[in-house]
Amino acid sequence: MPLIDSPCDWEDNEITISPTDACLDGHFPDQPVVPSVHLITLILDRILAKYPDYQLNNVRRIKFMTPIKPPAALRFQFSMNDKRICQFKCFNNDALSCQGKMLFELKR
């Protein structure tokens, strides 16, 4: 069973990470790789910009397929269903780099 279902409405976004991005400090010297927590933060920021009345409840699962090395121009897609489950995909040069599902709830 695929990690990502086939939702009908995907929201497209661009994420750019430069070789001088602060997230790369010490991660790793001479062979920089974008930290997964930074990538997830960027993705979460875009989801919450679209749904400002929501907050993250749970990360259902995330799968990382390939490391992302800067400079990187990433394409990110997400789709939220009526149960507030958001599926997302992140592509680096058209190759799927990570995908996952997050559960959201209304802010209290």
C-alpha positions in Angstrom: 0.0 0.0 0.0 1.5 3.4 -0.9 2.3 5.9 1.8 0.5 8.6 -0.1 -3.1 8.2 -1.3 -4.3 9.9 -4.4 -6.0 13.1 -3.3 -7.7 15.2 -5.9 -6.4 18.7 -4.9 -2.7 19.2 -4.4 -1.3 22.6 -3.3 2.1 23.4 -5.0 4.9 25.3 -3.3 8.6 26.0 -3.9 11.3 25.7 -1.2 14.8 27.0 -1.9 17.7 26.1 0.3 21.0 28.0 -0.3 24.5 26.7 0.5 24.7 29.4 3.1 21.5 28.6 4.9 22.0 28.6 8.7 20.5 25.2 9.0 23.6 23.7 7.4 26.1 24.9 10.0 27.8 21.8 11.2 25.5 19.5 9.3 28.0 18.1 7.9 31.3 19.9 7.3 32.5 19.6 3.7 29.4 17.5 2.8 26.3 19.6 3.7 23.0 17.9 3.9 19.7 19.6 4.8 18.6 18.4 8.2 15.3 16.5 8.1 13.9 18.5 11.0 14.5 21.8 9.0 12.8 20.4 6.0 9.8 19.3 8.0 9.6 22.8 9.6 9.6 24.4 6.2 6.8 22.1 5.1 4.8 22.7 8.3 5.2 26.4 7.9 3.6 26.3 4.4 0.7 24.1 5.6 0.0 26.4 8.5 0.1 29.5 6.2 -2.7 27.9 4.2 -4.6 26.7 7.3 -4.0 29.4 10.0 -6.8 28.1 12.2 -5.1 24.7 12.5 -2.3 23.4 14.7 -0.2 20.2 14.4 -1.6 17.3 16.4 0.5 14.3 15.3 3.0 13.3 12.7 1.6 10.1 11.3 4.6 9.1 9.3 7.4 10.5 7.3 9.6 8.7 4.9 12.9 10.2 3.6 14.1 8.7 0.3 17.1 10.7 -0.6 19.4 13.2 1.1 19.0 16.8 0.0 22.2 18.7 -0.7 22.3 22.4 -1.2 21.8 24.4 -3.3 18.3 22.9 -3.6 15.2 24.1 -5.3 12.5 21.8 -3.9 8.9 21.4 -5.0 6.5 20.6 -2.3 2.9 19.4 -2.6 0.3 18.9 0.1 -3.4 18.0 0.3 -5.7 18.2 3.4 -8.7 16.0 3.6 -11.9 16.7 5.6 -10.5 14.7 8.6 -7.6 17.2 8.8 -5.1 14.6 7.6 -2.5 16.3 5.4 -0.5 14.3 3.0 2.7 15.8 1.6 5.4 15.1 -0.9 8.7 16.9 -1.5 10.6 16.6 -4.8 14.2 17.5 -5.5 14.8 17.8 -9.3 11.6 15.8 -9.9 12.9 12.9 -7.7 10.7 12.2 -4.6 12.8 13.1 -1.6 10.3 12.7 1.2 6.6 12.1 1.8 4.3 11.7 4.8 1.1 12.4 6.7 0.4 14.8 9.5 -2.8 15.2 11.5 -4.0 18.6 12.4 -6.7 20.0 14.8 -8.4 23.3 15.2 -6.5 25.8 17.5 -8.0 26.1 20.9 
